[in-house]
């Protein structure tokens, strides 16, 4: 009897110590949830790592493209500057040649009784338009050289400033272009000097000074070959100075005055960018 009671008591204690089926199921579910959470955390961590790697790769590609774009812009700027310099030298050479032709003295043949004095001379026929070129006095050659000297000085001064710009010495280029415009305000290179002075300021982000230079070119030389570019860059300066309404108006003038041109296409591109940026 005592043994039976002890057996029953032992069984009761064992039953109480053993977890119920519901507790076991709940424990298994909890373990499963925790395992799933751990797996999700690992998966999320892997995804974050992949995204970070992808962002780093995209950032490297972006930096590479920005560098290549900057190199392309610099190369285009150098090519444009070089082309402008060549054109300027060609124009200056043509101008100097025509000046030399006018300034050169025309020899006067001694009077000959056998010569028909009624026959017109080459100057009278229009070979040389300058009337003074047909009669050469003792001081004519010296005065011609003195008149030609400023043209050569103007060209040399312009080329010095232009070389500084090509070499990336923008502060020095600005100083030389300003000195050039003081010395030759109405010279044949004055429109170009105004434009490149503005460019030297624009590249160094002195937009207010650049704006003033481009405006001076447009006011003093509205028919210059540099006027379209100056008007476009004026609109760019106004954009950088956050004068968005003025910039839109200026770029609209570029499109209106110079349709189907490169400057017009650039102006249209900037206007579209302003629209996307919602610049007010």
Secondary structure as GFF3:
##gff-version 3
##sequence-region A 1 280
A	DSSP	alpha_helix	2	17	.	.	.	ID=ss1
A	DSSP	alpha_helix	21	103	.	.	.	ID=ss2
A	DSSP	three_ten_helix	131	134	.	.	.	ID=ss3
A	DSSP	alpha_helix	140	166	.	.	.	ID=ss4
A	DSSP	alpha_helix	170	183	.	.	.	ID=ss5
A	DSSP	alpha_helix	190	203	.	.	.	ID=ss6
A	DSSP	alpha_helix	207	220	.	.	.	ID=ss7
A	DSSP	alpha_helix	227	240	.	.	.	ID=ss8
A	DSSP	alpha_helix	244	257	.	.	.	ID=ss9
A	DSSP	alpha_helix	262	277	.	.	.	ID=ss10
###
